[in-house]
Amino acid sequence: MSNTLDAYNPYWYCNEAIIALEAQLGLAGRIHRGYDKEPRSKGDTIVINKPGTFVVQDAPSVAQDLKPSHIEVKVDQYKDVVMSITDKELTYTGEKIIKDHIRPATYAIAKYMDAQLHGLSAMVPWYYDAASTTVVDDLTGVSQIMFENNVPMDDGLLHLGVGGTMRNGFQKLFASYNQAGNSSTEVLKTGNLGRWLGYEIFGTQQVGSHVKGTSSVSALTTSGALASGATTVTLTAGTVTGTLVYGDSFAITGVTQRFVVTNSTPVTAASNAFNGVTFWPPLPVAVTSGTAVTVSLSNHLENIAFHEHYAALAMAPLSDIGPSIAKNCEVATVIDEKTGIALRAMLWYEPGKKAMFVSLEALYGFKLLDGNLACKLRK
């Protein structure tokens, strides 16, 4: 296959799509990313590198492995956008086809990926409730929680993704912030929020929302003793009705860690008890029966502050062997090793429809690494 850069070249489509995709990734562009060079199929598990960690020990100690740790990610998300380009459009320059078709298609893929990743915020047990009118305390409050959770604060890897309301609030706040100097001027010129108090703040249209369970009370108690490492609990009250749902969070008296409900279906109270409530993370210490539990019951938008290692996105190339031997089909797969983005482009012509069809495809997976490396800024 020729690699000339013309309107019929799938390599060009792939490379241009990767550039556009990288520019549009919000949360997906700011979490830990990895890739596999080998062609994969949907459902495969790949192994990607994860930054290593070390433990300080009494000297002299045993040497620790310098190799980074690894994580397994299932690439179970196979998504594509198929578009048609008419004979008339094919007479235009390649640049116009990129502008009118390829870039919008990659924007759609980027938004879809970001929406999925924002769904991981349901697994973050920590939160700070934003003021009705955006104030600096909204940012410092989140920062304090993350600082006290031992999140790395000085490595330049902190981000805050905010929806429209908070983006608006931060724009007004920082644009008029008298002590901000050049940073204030930049907000006025571009609308981009930039980096404040250690966080790179960015607007995203994919912020998720949480609809709370309908539990009639927020004050509950544990029923039965819980051992360290437990991930299931029965919660009771003198009188309680309603439900607890995935993403509701709670605190246990005497335990510094917060927890989040992980049941895939609502847990409905029966005989004044929520039986079989699963939660994350595992209990770090043993808890006696009758310990007080306070559930946060709040409907809210889940603006999310996070460290890059809070979650991972992994991509893998799709094989170009099968499509390449199909009649009237050209195919190319490109991996950008710098960004970890892998895409496949396929082109085929259907005479009856007088059109060229182009498919842009992505195979990827994502995984929560540590919900304690994030904090929701609830609105």
Backbone torsions as a table, in degrees:
resi	resn	phi	psi	omega
1	MET	NA	134.3	179.6
2	SER	-72.1	145.0	179.0
3	ASN	-103.5	21.9	177.6
4	THR	-64.8	145.7	-176.3
5	LEU	-88.3	80.0	177.5
6	ASP	-123.0	-177.7	-174.4
7	ALA	-68.6	-8.4	-177.0
8	TYR	-109.5	13.9	-170.7
9	ASN	-100.6	112.4	-176.9
10	PRO	-68.4	-28.1	177.1
11	TYR	-63.1	-41.5	178.8
12	TRP	-63.7	-45.3	178.0
13	TYR	-56.2	-45.8	-178.1
14	CYS	-62.0	-47.7	-177.8
15	ASN	-65.0	-41.9	177.8
16	GLU	-66.3	-37.0	179.3
17	ALA	-66.4	-39.0	178.6
18	ILE	-63.1	-43.0	178.0
19	ILE	-60.2	-46.1	-179.7
20	ALA	-66.8	-39.8	-178.7
21	LEU	-64.8	-44.6	179.3
22	GLU	-59.4	-38.7	-178.3
23	ALA	-69.6	-26.7	-173.9
24	GLN	-98.5	-11.9	-178.4
25	LEU	-67.2	127.5	176.9
26	GLY	-92.9	-97.3	178.5
27	LEU	-61.2	-38.0	-178.5
28	ALA	-62.7	-25.9	179.2
29	GLY	-88.0	0.0	-173.9
30	ARG	-124.5	2.0	174.6
31	ILE	-102.9	173.2	-179.8
32	HIS	-62.7	133.2	-177.8
33	ARG	-127.6	147.8	177.4
34	GLY	-148.6	171.2	-178.4
35	TYR	-153.2	165.5	176.4
36	ASP	-120.9	135.3	-179.3
37	LYS	-79.5	-22.1	-176.2
38	GLU	-82.8	140.2	176.0
39	PRO	-57.4	139.1	-177.7
40	ARG	-131.4	166.3	175.6
41	SER	-118.4	160.0	179.1
42	LYS	-57.1	131.5	179.1
43	GLY	99.3	-12.4	177.6
44	ASP	-67.6	154.6	174.5
45	THR	-107.9	129.7	177.9
46	ILE	-118.0	160.5	-179.5
47	VAL	-112.7	126.7	178.0
48	ILE	-123.9	156.7	-179.4
49	ASN	-72.9	149.0	174.7
50	LYS	-131.8	137.2	-179.7
51	PRO	-52.7	138.7	-177.6
52	GLY	-73.8	160.9	175.2
53	THR	-127.3	153.1	-177.3
54	PHE	-131.9	155.4	-179.5
55	VAL	-119.2	128.6	176.4
56	VAL	-76.3	130.9	-177.2
57	GLN	-128.4	163.8	174.1
58	ASP	-64.6	133.9	179.6
59	ALA	-85.1	149.0	-6.6
60	PRO	-78.0	141.4	-176.2
61	SER	-120.8	173.4	177.8
62	VAL	-77.5	136.0	179.8
63	ALA	-60.4	138.6	178.8
64	GLN	-97.7	148.9	-177.0
65	ASP	-64.8	129.1	179.7
66	LEU	-82.8	-12.7	-178.9
67	LYS	-70.2	142.4	177.4
68	PRO	-67.4	153.0	177.1
69	SER	-74.1	172.1	-178.3
70	HIS	-128.6	155.0	175.0
71	ILE	-131.6	148.3	177.4
72	GLU	-99.5	132.7	179.3
73	VAL	-129.5	127.8	176.8
74	LYS	-82.5	122.3	177.8
75	VAL	-88.5	83.1	-174.4
76	ASP	-108.4	9.7	178.7
77	GLN	-110.1	107.6	179.9
78	TYR	-116.7	105.1	-172.9
79	LYS	-124.3	148.6	176.7
80	ASP	-145.8	165.2	170.8
81	VAL	-129.8	122.6	179.0
82	VAL	-108.4	130.5	-178.4
83	MET	-133.4	156.8	177.0
84	SER	-113.1	141.5	177.9
85	ILE	-122.6	118.7	-175.0
86	THR	-72.2	163.8	177.1
87	ASP	-56.0	-40.3	-179.4
88	LYS	-63.4	-42.8	-179.4
89	GLU	-66.3	-30.2	-179.3
90	LEU	-69.2	-14.0	176.4
91	THR	-80.8	-12.5	178.2
92	TYR	-77.4	173.5	178.2
93	THR	-70.3	158.1	177.6
94	GLY	-60.7	-34.1	-179.3
95	GLU	-61.1	-37.5	-179.9
96	LYS	-69.1	-36.4	178.0
97	ILE	-65.4	-40.1	176.7
98	ILE	-61.1	-46.4	-176.8
99	LYS	-67.0	-43.4	-173.1
100	ASP	-84.8	-22.5	-173.2
101	HIS	-126.3	-55.5	-172.4
102	ILE	-66.1	-47.4	-178.9
103	ARG	-63.3	-47.9	176.8
104	PRO	-58.4	-35.3	178.9
105	ALA	-66.0	-42.4	179.6
106	THR	-70.2	-32.6	175.6
107	TYR	-60.7	-41.1	179.6
108	ALA	-63.1	-41.4	178.1
109	ILE	-64.3	-43.7	-179.3
110	ALA	-61.2	-44.4	-179.6
111	LYS	-64.8	-39.0	179.7
112	TYR	-64.5	-44.6	179.2
113	MET	-61.6	-43.9	-179.3
114	ASP	-63.8	-39.6	179.0
115	ALA	-61.6	-41.0	177.9
116	GLN	-63.9	-44.0	-177.9
117	LEU	-67.0	-35.1	177.0
118	HIS	-64.1	-22.6	176.4
119	GLY	-64.0	-21.7	178.6
120	LEU	-67.6	-18.3	-178.6
121	SER	-62.7	-20.4	176.3
122	ALA	-62.6	-22.4	-178.8
123	MET	-92.7	11.2	177.6
124	VAL	-98.5	115.6	-175.9
125	PRO	-80.1	-13.7	-173.6
126	TRP	-96.4	146.4	-179.9
127	TYR	-155.4	159.8	170.2
128	TYR	-136.1	130.0	-178.6
129	ASP	-85.4	119.5	-178.4
130	ALA	-68.5	150.7	176.6
131	ALA	-69.3	160.9	-180.0
132	SER	-61.1	-36.4	172.9
133	THR	-114.4	129.3	-173.5
134	THR	-57.3	130.5	179.5
135	VAL	-135.1	165.2	178.5
136	VAL	-58.8	-32.3	179.6
137	ASP	-57.6	-27.2	177.8
138	ASP	-60.5	-40.2	-179.3
139	LEU	-79.7	-43.2	-179.9
140	THR	-68.9	-30.6	177.8
141	GLY	-64.8	-44.9	175.5
142	VAL	-62.4	-43.0	-178.1
143	SER	-61.4	-40.2	179.9
144	GLN	-63.3	-43.9	-179.9
145	ILE	-61.5	-44.9	-178.9
146	MET	-68.6	-37.0	176.7
147	PHE	-60.9	-45.1	-178.5
148	GLU	-71.8	-16.9	175.2
149	ASN	-91.7	11.5	176.8
150	ASN	63.5	29.7	173.0
151	VAL	-72.6	134.8	175.9
152	PRO	-58.1	123.7	-172.7
153	MET	-108.3	-10.6	-170.2
154	ASP	-121.6	19.5	-178.3
155	ASP	-103.3	6.9	177.5
156	GLY	75.0	16.3	-175.0
157	LEU	-112.7	22.5	178.7
158	LEU	-97.4	138.0	-178.4
159	HIS	-137.9	158.8	176.3
160	LEU	-140.6	112.1	177.2
161	GLY	-96.3	124.8	-175.3
162	VAL	-126.2	147.7	176.4
163	GLY	-80.8	-172.7	-173.0
164	GLY	-58.7	-43.0	-176.8
165	THR	-65.1	-47.3	-178.5
166	MET	-74.7	-30.7	174.1
167	ARG	-60.7	-45.0	177.0
168	ASN	-59.5	-45.3	-178.3
169	GLY	-64.5	-43.4	179.0
170	PHE	-68.5	-35.7	177.0
171	GLN	-60.4	-46.3	179.1
172	LYS	-64.0	-41.8	-177.7
173	LEU	-65.1	-50.9	-173.8
174	PHE	-78.1	-29.1	178.9
175	ALA	-66.9	-28.3	-177.4
176	SER	-107.5	8.2	-176.0
177	TYR	-76.8	107.2	-169.4
178	ASN	-60.5	-28.8	-176.5
179	GLN	-89.3	2.1	-174.4
180	ALA	-82.5	-19.3	176.9
181	GLY	60.0	-126.9	-177.1
182	ASN	-60.8	-32.7	179.5
183	SER	-62.0	-39.5	178.1
184	SER	-63.5	-42.6	179.1
185	THR	-62.1	-39.6	-179.8
186	GLU	-64.0	-40.7	177.1
187	VAL	-61.9	-41.8	179.5
188	LEU	-63.0	-37.7	-176.4
189	LYS	-75.5	-46.7	-169.2
190	THR	-109.2	-23.2	-173.5
191	GLY	83.0	-9.9	178.6
192	ASN	-75.6	132.3	-173.7
193	LEU	-77.4	-35.3	177.1
194	GLY	74.9	-153.9	-174.2
195	ARG	-105.5	126.4	-179.7
196	TRP	-136.6	132.1	176.9
197	LEU	49.8	36.7	176.3
198	GLY	91.8	-9.6	-178.1
199	TYR	-106.5	134.3	168.6
200	GLU	-85.4	110.2	-175.3
201	ILE	-95.5	128.7	-179.4
202	PHE	-136.2	145.6	176.9
203	GLY	-83.6	143.1	178.1
204	THR	-142.2	139.8	178.8
205	GLN	-89.0	4.8	-174.3
206	GLN	-108.4	8.7	179.9
207	VAL	-55.6	132.6	-178.4
208	GLY	-86.9	177.1	178.1
209	SER	-134.5	156.2	178.9
210	HIS	-119.6	129.7	173.3
211	VAL	-105.6	115.3	-172.4
212	LYS	-66.7	160.6	170.2
213	GLY	-67.1	167.9	-174.7
214	THR	-102.9	20.3	179.5
215	SER	-50.8	133.9	-176.6
216	SER	-73.4	-17.2	177.9
217	VAL	-137.0	154.2	177.1
218	SER	-102.1	-15.6	-179.9
219	ALA	-94.1	114.2	-178.1
220	LEU	-129.8	175.4	175.8
221	THR	-136.9	155.1	177.3
222	THR	-75.2	143.0	176.1
223	SER	-112.1	107.0	-175.9
224	GLY	96.5	149.3	179.4
225	ALA	-72.0	147.0	179.5
226	LEU	-119.4	131.1	178.5
227	ALA	-85.2	157.4	173.5
228	SER	-57.2	133.7	-177.5
229	GLY	95.6	-4.7	-179.8
230	ALA	-64.6	147.4	177.5
231	THR	-131.2	9.9	178.0
232	THR	-136.4	139.2	-177.7
233	VAL	-144.6	151.5	168.4
234	THR	-105.7	127.7	-177.8
235	LEU	-114.3	133.6	-175.0
236	THR	-128.1	167.1	173.1
237	ALA	-155.4	165.1	178.5
238	GLY	-57.7	-44.1	174.5
239	THR	-144.1	123.4	178.1
240	VAL	-150.8	137.5	174.8
241	THR	-131.7	174.4	175.3
242	GLY	97.0	-154.5	-172.8
243	THR	-136.4	159.1	163.6
244	LEU	-116.2	139.9	-173.6
245	VAL	-129.0	163.3	177.0
246	TYR	-50.8	125.5	179.2
247	GLY	99.9	-17.0	171.4
248	ASP	-63.5	140.0	-179.6
249	SER	-117.2	158.5	-179.2
250	PHE	-149.5	159.2	176.0
251	ALA	-117.9	143.6	176.9
252	ILE	-110.2	126.0	-178.5
253	THR	-54.7	130.3	179.0
254	GLY	88.9	-3.0	179.5
255	VAL	-117.0	125.5	-176.3
256	THR	-74.9	-23.9	-179.7
257	GLN	-77.9	138.5	169.0
258	ARG	-92.0	163.6	-176.0
259	PHE	-134.0	158.6	178.7
260	VAL	-129.3	139.2	179.4
261	VAL	-70.5	132.7	-176.1
262	THR	-117.9	4.8	178.9
263	ASN	-58.7	133.6	-178.6
264	SER	-73.4	-21.5	176.1
265	THR	-124.3	152.7	-179.0
266	PRO	-56.4	141.1	174.3
267	VAL	-96.3	117.7	-176.1
268	THR	-97.4	134.1	-179.9
269	ALA	-64.2	136.5	175.5
270	ALA	-139.4	129.0	-178.2
271	SER	54.3	43.3	176.8
272	ASN	61.6	34.4	179.4
273	ALA	-148.8	143.9	169.3
274	PHE	-99.5	106.5	-176.9
275	ASN	-93.6	140.9	174.3
276	GLY	70.0	38.0	176.1
277	VAL	-78.2	116.8	176.6
278	THR	-93.3	151.2	-175.2
279	PHE	-149.9	163.8	176.1
280	TRP	-134.7	145.7	-4.4
281	PRO	-80.0	174.1	176.6
282	PRO	-58.7	149.1	-178.8
283	LEU	-61.2	125.3	-176.9
284	PRO	-79.2	-19.3	-178.8
285	VAL	-139.8	162.2	176.3
286	ALA	-71.9	147.8	-179.0
287	VAL	-131.4	135.4	-179.5
288	THR	-81.9	159.4	176.8
289	SER	-64.4	142.6	178.5
290	GLY	86.6	8.4	177.7
291	THR	-72.3	138.0	-177.0
292	ALA	-69.7	139.5	177.8
293	VAL	-128.8	134.8	177.9
294	THR	-118.3	119.4	-178.7
295	VAL	-96.4	134.8	174.6
296	SER	-87.0	113.2	-179.7
297	LEU	-110.8	100.8	-173.5
298	SER	-150.0	131.6	168.4
299	ASN	-84.2	130.5	-175.2
300	HIS	-162.3	161.1	168.2
301	LEU	-84.8	143.9	-173.6
302	GLU	-106.5	66.5	167.1
303	ASN	-57.8	142.3	-170.2
304	ILE	-132.0	124.7	171.0
305	ALA	-98.4	137.7	-174.0
306	PHE	-157.5	155.3	169.4
307	HIS	-91.3	150.8	-176.7
308	GLU	-52.4	-32.1	-176.1
309	HIS	-88.9	14.4	176.0
310	TYR	-67.2	-34.8	-178.1
311	ALA	-150.3	167.3	-179.2
312	ALA	-132.4	144.3	172.9
313	LEU	-119.4	128.1	-179.5
314	ALA	-125.3	135.4	179.5
315	MET	-121.6	155.1	178.5
316	ALA	-141.9	146.8	179.6
317	PRO	-74.4	148.5	172.5
318	LEU	-91.4	148.9	-179.1
319	SER	-66.4	142.6	175.8
320	ASP	-108.0	9.6	-177.5
321	ILE	-73.8	-52.5	-177.7
322	GLY	-59.1	-56.4	-179.5
323	PRO	-61.1	-31.2	-174.3
324	SER	-68.5	-21.7	-179.9
325	ILE	-96.0	-1.4	177.8
326	ALA	-73.9	150.9	-178.8
327	LYS	-67.5	136.5	176.6
328	ASN	57.9	32.5	-179.1
329	CYS	-129.8	130.7	173.3
330	GLU	-115.2	146.2	-173.7
331	VAL	-145.1	147.7	174.9
332	ALA	-149.4	139.7	174.6
333	THR	-119.9	131.8	-177.1
334	VAL	-129.1	136.1	174.9
335	ILE	-117.7	127.1	172.9
336	ASP	-97.9	106.1	-173.6
337	GLU	-68.0	-22.5	179.2
338	LYS	-70.4	-42.4	-176.0
339	THR	-100.3	-17.3	-176.6
340	GLY	81.5	7.5	-178.5
341	ILE	-85.3	132.7	176.8
342	ALA	-128.0	129.9	179.8
343	LEU	-136.4	154.2	172.8
344	ARG	-123.1	136.0	175.3
345	ALA	-117.1	135.2	175.6
346	MET	-125.8	140.1	178.2
347	LEU	-127.5	134.9	174.1
348	TRP	-150.6	155.6	-176.1
349	TYR	-114.4	134.8	176.8
350	GLU	-115.5	104.3	-176.1
351	PRO	-57.6	-38.8	-177.9
352	GLY	-62.9	-27.7	-179.6
353	LYS	-100.9	-1.0	178.8
354	LYS	51.5	44.4	-176.1
355	ALA	-149.0	149.4	170.0
356	MET	-92.4	134.0	177.8
357	PHE	-107.4	136.4	-179.4
358	VAL	-124.7	132.6	176.3
359	SER	-119.9	128.4	170.5
360	LEU	-107.2	127.4	-172.2
361	GLU	-130.0	144.7	178.9
362	ALA	-135.0	137.2	175.9
363	LEU	-119.5	120.8	-174.1
364	TYR	-155.0	170.0	174.2
365	GLY	-148.1	162.0	178.6
366	PHE	-143.1	159.0	-172.9
367	LYS	-154.1	137.1	170.7
368	LEU	-71.1	128.2	177.0
369	LEU	-96.3	-46.7	-179.0
370	ASP	-160.6	104.4	179.6
371	GLY	-64.2	-15.8	177.9
372	ASN	-78.4	-4.5	176.1
373	LEU	-95.1	19.6	-179.5
374	ALA	-144.3	165.5	177.3
375	CYS	-152.1	130.6	178.9
376	LYS	-80.9	136.8	171.8
377	LEU	-102.3	94.1	-170.3
378	ARG	-79.5	138.3	-179.8
379	LYS	-128.0	NA	NA
